[in-house]
């Protein structure tokens, strides 16, 4: 059963079972939470989700992430498309419902649009 971690619920922490390659639990968080706790998400693939409240596709993906959760090893960071001007410029975002996988140095690894849920987002990551 998937972890149904929501934006304001618990944050993802690596599994402390002693396994050297323990994978972080899946998480769906807001950008401010991600910025303040970046180091907590080092064990997962991080994808920025440029979301607009007025976008039907964005709302559908948001609902899917909140209801079905996010697969282990993935952190989806919800970024407000309408206010995140600097991030949109940094990653070349020109439309809402865009996803950007970033590395530990916040550099773009991959960019795409149109994914609908956590499993599909993880499948797009490298």
C-alpha positions as CSV (number, residue, x, y, z in Angstrom):
1,X,0.0,0.0,0.0
2,X,1.5,3.4,-1.0
3,X,2.5,5.9,1.6
4,X,-0.2,8.6,1.5
5,X,2.1,11.4,2.7
6,X,0.4,14.7,2.0
7,X,1.9,18.2,1.8
8,X,1.3,19.2,5.4
9,X,1.6,15.8,6.9
10,X,4.8,14.1,7.9
11,X,8.0,14.6,5.9
12,X,10.0,11.8,4.2
13,X,12.8,10.3,6.2
14,X,15.1,7.6,5.1
15,X,14.3,4.2,6.4
16,X,16.5,3.6,9.5
17,X,16.4,-0.2,9.3
18,X,20.2,-0.4,8.9
19,X,20.2,-1.1,5.2
20,X,23.0,0.8,3.5
21,X,20.8,1.5,0.5
22,X,17.6,2.4,2.3
23,X,15.3,4.4,0.1
24,X,13.5,7.5,1.4
25,X,9.7,7.2,1.7
26,X,7.7,9.0,-1.0
27,X,6.7,12.6,-0.1
28,X,4.5,15.3,-1.6
29,X,5.5,18.6,-0.1
30,X,5.4,22.4,-0.6
31,X,8.4,24.3,-1.9
32,X,8.9,26.1,1.4
33,X,9.1,22.8,3.3
34,X,11.6,21.4,0.8
35,X,13.8,24.5,1.0
36,X,13.9,24.3,4.8
37,X,14.7,20.6,4.9
38,X,16.5,19.8,1.7
39,X,19.0,17.4,3.3
40,X,16.1,15.1,4.4
41,X,15.3,14.3,0.8
42,X,18.8,13.3,-0.3
43,X,17.9,9.6,-0.5
44,X,15.2,10.3,-3.1
45,X,14.7,11.6,-6.6
46,X,13.3,15.1,-6.4
47,X,10.8,16.4,-8.9
48,X,9.5,20.0,-8.9
49,X,5.8,20.1,-9.9
50,X,4.9,23.6,-11.3
51,X,1.2,23.8,-10.3
52,X,-1.4,26.4,-10.9
53,X,-4.7,26.4,-8.9
54,X,-6.6,27.4,-12.0
55,X,-5.2,24.5,-14.1
56,X,-7.5,21.5,-14.4
57,X,-4.7,19.1,-15.1
58,X,-2.7,20.4,-12.2
59,X,-5.7,20.0,-9.9
60,X,-6.1,16.4,-11.1
61,X,-2.5,15.6,-10.5
62,X,-2.6,17.2,-7.1
63,X,-5.7,15.2,-6.1
64,X,-4.0,12.0,-7.3
65,X,-0.8,12.7,-5.3
66,X,-2.8,13.4,-2.2
67,X,-5.1,10.4,-2.5
68,X,-2.7,7.7,-3.9
69,X,0.5,9.0,-2.4
70,X,4.0,9.1,-3.9
71,X,6.2,6.0,-4.5
72,X,9.2,5.4,-2.2
73,X,12.3,7.0,-3.5
74,X,10.5,10.0,-4.9
75,X,9.9,13.5,-3.5
76,X,7.4,15.7,-5.5
77,X,7.7,19.4,-4.6
78,X,4.7,21.5,-5.4
79,X,5.8,24.9,-6.8
80,X,3.2,27.7,-7.3
81,X,3.4,28.4,-11.0
82,X,1.9,31.9,-10.6
83,X,4.4,33.2,-8.0
84,X,7.7,31.2,-8.6
85,X,9.1,33.6,-11.2
86,X,12.8,32.9,-10.3
87,X,12.3,29.2,-10.5
88,X,10.4,29.4,-13.8
89,X,13.3,31.4,-15.2
90,X,16.0,29.1,-13.8
91,X,14.4,25.9,-15.2
92,X,12.9,27.5,-18.4
93,X,9.3,26.8,-17.4
94,X,6.8,28.3,-19.9
95,X,3.6,26.4,-18.9
96,X,1.9,25.0,-15.8
97,X,1.8,21.3,-15.2
98,X,5.5,21.0,-15.9
99,X,7.8,18.7,-14.0
100,X,11.5,19.1,-13.5
101,X,13.7,16.5,-11.9
102,X,16.6,18.1,-10.1
103,X,19.8,16.7,-8.6
104,X,21.4,17.4,-5.2
105,X,22.8,20.7,-6.5
106,X,19.3,21.8,-7.7
107,X,20.4,21.4,-11.4
108,X,17.9,20.2,-13.9
109,X,18.2,16.6,-14.8
110,X,15.0,16.2,-16.9
111,X,11.9,18.3,-17.8
112,X,8.5,17.1,-19.0
113,X,4.8,17.9,-18.9
114,X,1.5,16.0,-18.6
115,X,2.2,13.3,-15.9
116,X,-0.9,12.5,-13.9
117,X,0.2,10.6,-10.7
118,X,3.1,9.5,-8.5
119,X,3.9,6.3,-10.3
120,X,3.9,8.0,-13.7
121,X,6.1,10.8,-12.3
122,X,8.6,8.2,-10.9
123,X,8.6,6.4,-14.3
124,X,9.7,9.6,-16.0
125,X,12.7,10.1,-13.7
126,X,16.2,9.0,-14.7
